[in-house]
Amino acid sequence: MSNIISVKYEENFTPKVFGGKAYSYYTAVDVEVGDLVIAPTSNGDKIALVSEINIPESKVQNIIPFLKLITEKIDTDKYIYENEVSIKAA
């Protein structure tokens, strides 16, 4: 299994909506499709939805040197239902 995943960022003007292009990251935490994570970007951290897991390196060969690392997963239910960003323990 690979520790490369794809995520979709939360839309800037529509909270809790995740769309647009998928971006690839390494992950240091166990995630499943549908989990929410904190994704580092060039404009600061963003909440993102995991859209694909176990991506083979061959699929992202050209961007491997640029992949950033996701280290935090948030509690999806608390965020969706209570608007609370709560980091899940690893």
RABELLIN-V868681 format. One record per residue. NEAR is the number of other C-alpha atoms within 10 Angstrom. Layout:
# RABELLIN-V868681
near = <NEAR,NEAR>
This chain:
# RABELLIN-V868681
near = <7,11,17,22,22,20,27,22,23,18,15,10,7,8,11,16,14,19,14,11,9,17,16,22,23,19,22,14,16,12,18,14,13,13,17,27,27,21,23,16,10,6,6,8,12,17,21,27,26,23,19,18,21,14,17,13,13,8,9,14,9,9,11,15,8,9,14,15,17,18,15,19,26,19,16,20,14,13,14,13,8,9,12,13,18,14,15,12,9,9>
